[in-house]
Amino acid sequence: MPRVSRRHIVGVWATLILLPVVPVVIFYVVFAEQNYFELNDTARGVVTTGPIAAYFALVYLGWRIYLQVSSLIAPLDPMVKRLVGTSWHFTATSYHGTNRQGAFTVSEHGMGDLRFSGKFQDPQGRDVGDWRSTMTHCENKEIQVLYTLRDLSKEREEDSTGMLRLQLDDDTLTRMTGNWVVVGRGEAHGDLVCTQDAK
């Protein structure tokens, strides 16, 4: 299970404790004393009745669901954890030889998910667009990124979706290489070299 903050756990428990109050009140009004709940999959078995039974049932089920969902979220690779909070410069070369310079930062988004966001420049050094990841997958020193791209270099602003694959070159995390492609534009693909900024 991935490491989560104390604040997150407090939020989960606050939700689990407060959210069931609403249906419990409804159960009490509608069913009054007819509520009955029995829990048999414990060591001795627990029997409770009335609206309080429904409340504990909902808290119990909510916690079980939370644990199951949390177990599906893979923790960050130890190497990739070190990427959080870093900033990078890159050179992207298209298949026909055009170069674009740019920069990006890496942050943690949600539980164990990386977020990439940055800008890119034209050969004269002017900002001509920005990009932000929408989904990442990290495994065995390889990072796959799905991102949205906003290109401001043309007369009319263009929004596109791209895919990026990066490989960590070594354990120092000073350099990554890979390739990129913009979906739906056959000519828009190439290679990428990234260098981490000095800390």
SULJOMO-V421542 format. One record per residue. N is the residue number from 1. RES is the residue in three letters. BURIAL is I if it has 9 or more other ideal C-beta (glycine too) atoms within 8 Angstrom, else O. Layout:
n = (N N)
res = (RES RES)
burial = (BURIAL BURIAL)
This chain:
n = (1 2 3 4 5 6 7 8 9 10 11 12 13 14 15 16 17 18 19 20 21 22 23 24 25 26 27 28 29 30 31 32 33 34 35 36 37 38 39 40 41 42 43 44 45 46 47 48 49 50 51 52 53 54 55 56 57 58 59 60 61 62 63 64 65 66 67 68 69 70 71 72 73 74 75 76 77 78 79 80 81 82 83 84 85 86 87 88 89 90 91 92 93 94 95 96 97 98 99 100 101 102 103 104 105 106 107 108 109 110 111 112 113 114 115 116 117 118 119 120 121 122 123 124 125 126 127 128 129 130 131 132 133 134 135 136 137 138 139 140 141 142 143 144 145 146 147 148 149 150 151 152 153 154 155 156 157 158 159 160 161 162 163 164 165 166 167 168 169 170 171 172 173 174 175 176 177 178 179 180 181 182 183 184 185 186 187 188 189 190 191 192 193 194 195 196 197 198 199)
res = (MET PRO ARG VAL SER ARG ARG HIS ILE VAL GLY VAL TRP ALA THR LEU ILE LEU LEU PRO VAL VAL PRO VAL VAL ILE PHE TYR VAL VAL PHE ALA GLU GLN ASN TYR PHE GLU LEU ASN ASP THR ALA ARG GLY VAL VAL THR THR GLY PRO ILE ALA ALA TYR PHE ALA LEU VAL TYR LEU GLY TRP ARG ILE TYR LEU GLN VAL SER SER LEU ILE ALA PRO LEU ASP PRO MET VAL LYS ARG LEU VAL GLY THR SER TRP HIS PHE THR ALA THR SER TYR HIS GLY THR ASN ARG GLN GLY ALA PHE THR VAL SER GLU HIS GLY MET GLY ASP LEU ARG PHE SER GLY LYS PHE GLN ASP PRO GLN GLY ARG ASP VAL GLY ASP TRP ARG SER THR MET THR HIS CYS GLU ASN LYS GLU ILE GLN VAL LEU TYR THR LEU ARG ASP LEU SER LYS GLU ARG GLU GLU ASP SER THR GLY MET LEU ARG LEU GLN LEU ASP ASP ASP THR LEU THR ARG MET THR GLY ASN TRP VAL VAL VAL GLY ARG GLY GLU ALA HIS GLY ASP LEU VAL CYS THR GLN ASP ALA LYS)
burial = (O I O O O O O I I O O I O O I I O O I I O O I I I O I I O O O O O O I O I O I O O O O O O O O I O I I O I I I I I I I I O I I O O I O O O I O O I O O I I O I I O O I I O I O I I I I I I I O O O O I I I I I I I I I O O O O I I I I I I I I I I O O O O O O I I I I I I O O I O I O O O I I I I I I I I I I O O O O O O O O I I I I I I I I I O O O O I O I I I I I I O I O O O O O I I I I I I I I I I O O)
